[in-house]
Amino acid sequence: MLRPRAALALLLGSLLATLTTGCSGSSGEGSRPVTVAASDHLGGAPVYLAEDRGLWAVEARVRTLATGRDALNAVLGGQAAFGVVGDLPAVTAALNGRDVKVLAELSAFSDWRLLTRTDRAVTGFDRLRGRRVGVPRGTNVEYALSRMLAAGHLTSADVTVVNLAPNQVPAALARGDVDAGVTFPSFYDATRSALGARYAELPFSGYTARTLLVCGPAADERTATAVLRSVVRAQRELAADPAAARRSVLAQAKGSLKAAYVERYQPRYTYRSTLSADLLRQLHEEAVWAKAAQGLSGPSDEAAMRRTLRPGPLKAVDPAAVTVG
């Protein structure tokens, strides 16, 4: 027969085990908290929806950073196990020999704008020759600029590229520090407001930016699978109720996005969790460009880019979503 003190200890131990199991997430897949470093609110909308609705199959928290480059640095530096990043930051990390893996493509977007001023007479991409162009370097926006220049039969050697944070582009254009700029869509309206009647833009759909879910070496298979299961569930809820998803994005943005912007631009994103041959082809093309443009030393061939993909977790969640050979 147990003494009263021993019986109490046994009861408390049993209660503690029950509570620990109950807090391990809806699927019971692990109890270690993980951090997801995110950037683009609309490209990563499923992640924000999962956060807002408590859909995580593991204990997780989302940390929002200014750019995908910052989110990737958080993963590489060990501050986050997972990151929501653009395609170019993932490519440059691979070229630099960093151990980062692509778990899935979350979304795609191709509604880009070259922002400029009416008094600069930039009426076509070929008119950028000799101009100063502001862009956040190291992000997929820089690659968008390279495609715009190519459309005008130009290269980066034909312009002066000015490295600006995404939110600095509108003010730089208003002051006349640059003749044109490319930035995230969330700053298009701010640029229009800053320039007023001087605002001009050139639409561009020749580049599809892909938002990726990546992980560092510390992310184990079980946790990565649980995170992807949560994201896939959130994407299904987004498809079923886009308006509710937009409310979740606004709630998680905590005032950094305007409702009008979210209403207008969120429908322009295509949401899916896939690993496809199209993604691999684009990563390869960007690697070739980045190696030449930035002088990076790593291998840029398709086989090297294929090694950045980690298909196991997505195959476990949705086998049909993995179509890359």
SVG drawing of the C-alpha trace seen along z (x, -y; Angstrom):
<svg xmlns="http://www.w3.org/2000/svg" viewBox="-16 -66 49 68">
<polyline fill="none" stroke="black" stroke-width="0.4" points="0.0,0.0 1.4,-3.4 2.0,-6.0 -0.1,-9.3 3.0,-11.3 4.0,-8.6 0.4,-8.4 0.3,-12.1 3.5,-12.1 2.2,-9.4 -1.0,-11.3 0.8,-14.5 3.2,-12.6 0.2,-11.1 -1.5,-14.5 1.7,-16.1 2.1,-13.4 -1.5,-13.9 -1.1,-17.7 2.1,-17.3 0.5,-14.9 -2.5,-17.3 -0.3,-20.2 1.7,-18.5 -0.5,-19.7 -3.7,-18.4 -2.0,-15.5 0.3,-14.7 3.4,-15.0 6.0,-16.2 6.0,-18.8 9.1,-20.9 8.1,-24.4 9.4,-25.5 9.7,-29.0 8.6,-29.8 10.3,-32.9 8.0,-34.5 8.2,-37.5 5.6,-38.2 2.2,-38.2 0.2,-37.3 2.7,-34.8 2.8,-33.1 -0.9,-33.5 -1.4,-29.8 1.2,-30.1 -0.6,-33.2 -3.9,-31.4 -2.5,-28.4 -1.3,-30.7 -4.5,-32.7 -6.7,-29.6 -4.5,-27.5 -4.1,-24.8 -0.5,-23.8 0.0,-20.1 3.1,-21.1 3.6,-23.8 4.7,-26.7 5.1,-30.4 5.4,-32.7 7.9,-35.5 7.5,-38.1 10.5,-39.7 10.9,-42.4 12.1,-40.2 12.6,-36.6 16.3,-37.3 15.9,-38.1 13.7,-35.0 16.3,-32.9 19.1,-34.4 17.0,-33.5 16.9,-29.8 20.6,-29.8 21.4,-31.4 19.4,-28.9 16.8,-31.5 14.1,-29.6 13.7,-26.0 11.5,-26.9 11.3,-29.9 8.9,-31.4 11.1,-32.9 11.3,-33.9 12.9,-31.7 16.0,-33.8 17.2,-33.8 16.9,-30.0 19.0,-29.8 21.7,-32.1 22.0,-30.2 22.5,-27.0 25.2,-28.7 26.9,-29.8 27.1,-26.2 24.5,-26.8 22.5,-23.8 18.9,-24.9 16.3,-22.6 13.1,-23.5 10.1,-21.6 7.4,-23.0 6.3,-25.9 3.5,-27.6 2.3,-30.2 3.1,-31.9 2.7,-35.6 3.4,-37.3 1.7,-40.8 4.9,-42.9 5.3,-46.7 8.3,-48.8 7.6,-52.0 8.7,-55.3 7.9,-59.0 6.2,-60.8 9.1,-63.3 11.6,-60.5 10.0,-59.4 10.6,-55.7 8.0,-54.5 9.5,-51.1 12.0,-48.8 14.6,-49.7 14.4,-53.3 16.1,-52.2 19.6,-52.4 21.8,-54.8 19.1,-55.2 19.3,-54.7 17.0,-51.8 16.2,-51.1 15.6,-47.5 16.1,-45.4 19.1,-43.3 19.3,-39.7 15.5,-39.2 13.4,-37.8 12.6,-41.5 16.1,-41.8 15.5,-38.9 12.3,-40.5 14.3,-43.6 16.7,-41.4 13.8,-40.0 12.5,-43.5 15.9,-44.5 16.1,-41.5 12.7,-42.4 14.3,-45.7 17.5,-43.9 19.5,-45.3 21.5,-43.9 22.3,-45.2 25.5,-46.7 23.3,-49.1 21.8,-50.7 22.9,-51.8 21.3,-49.5 20.7,-51.2 20.2,-48.8 17.1,-49.9 14.9,-48.3 11.5,-47.5 9.9,-50.4 12.5,-52.9 11.7,-52.7 8.6,-55.0 10.5,-57.8 13.6,-57.5 11.4,-57.9 9.6,-60.9 12.9,-62.6 14.3,-61.8 17.1,-59.7 16.3,-57.0 14.6,-57.1 12.7,-53.9 12.2,-51.1 11.0,-47.6 9.7,-46.6 7.1,-44.3 3.5,-44.8 2.6,-45.9 4.4,-49.2 2.8,-49.9 0.1,-52.1 2.6,-53.9 4.5,-54.8 1.4,-56.1 0.6,-58.2 4.1,-59.5 4.3,-60.6 0.7,-61.7 0.3,-63.0 3.9,-62.1 3.3,-58.4 3.9,-56.0 4.3,-52.3 5.1,-49.6 3.3,-46.3 5.4,-43.1 4.3,-39.5 7.4,-37.9 8.5,-36.5 6.6,-34.3 7.8,-34.7 7.5,-31.6 7.1,-31.7 8.8,-28.7 8.8,-26.9 12.3,-26.0 14.1,-24.4 17.5,-24.2 19.4,-21.1 17.9,-21.0 14.4,-20.3 13.7,-16.6 11.5,-14.7 8.6,-14.3 8.4,-17.9 8.8,-19.0 5.9,-16.7 3.7,-18.1 4.4,-21.7 3.6,-20.8 0.4,-19.0 -0.7,-22.2 0.1,-24.4 -1.8,-22.1 -4.8,-22.2 -4.6,-26.0 -4.4,-26.1 -7.6,-24.1 -9.4,-26.4 -8.1,-29.4 -9.5,-27.9 -12.9,-27.3 -13.1,-30.8 -10.8,-33.3 -12.4,-36.2 -11.8,-34.6 -8.2,-34.0 -7.7,-37.7 -9.0,-38.5 -6.4,-36.2 -3.6,-37.8 -4.7,-41.3 -4.9,-40.1 -1.4,-38.6 0.0,-41.7 -0.9,-43.8 -1.4,-47.0 1.5,-46.7 -0.9,-46.0 -4.0,-47.9 -7.3,-46.0 -7.7,-47.5 -4.3,-46.1 -5.1,-42.6 -8.5,-42.6 -7.1,-43.6 -3.9,-41.5 -4.6,-38.3 -6.7,-36.9 -3.7,-37.4 -1.7,-34.7 -2.0,-31.1 -1.8,-28.9 -0.5,-25.3 1.9,-23.1 4.0,-21.4 7.4,-20.3 7.4,-20.4 9.6,-20.2 8.6,-23.8 10.0,-24.9 13.2,-23.0 13.6,-24.6 13.2,-28.1 15.6,-27.5 18.2,-26.3 17.6,-29.5 17.9,-31.7 21.1,-29.9 22.7,-30.5 21.8,-34.2 22.8,-34.6 26.2,-33.0 27.0,-35.3 25.4,-38.5 26.7,-38.1 29.9,-36.2 28.8,-33.2 31.0,-30.1 28.7,-27.2 27.5,-24.8 24.4,-26.2 23.5,-23.1 20.1,-21.4 21.5,-18.5 22.8,-20.9 19.4,-22.6 17.6,-19.3 19.7,-18.5 18.1,-21.6 14.7,-19.9 13.6,-17.8 10.5,-15.9 10.0,-13.4 7.7,-15.5 5.4,-16.7 5.2,-13.1 4.1,-12.0 1.3,-14.6 0.2,-14.7 2.1,-12.3 0.5,-13.7 1.9,-17.1 5.5,-15.9 5.9,-15.7 9.6,-16.5 11.6,-13.4"/>
</svg>
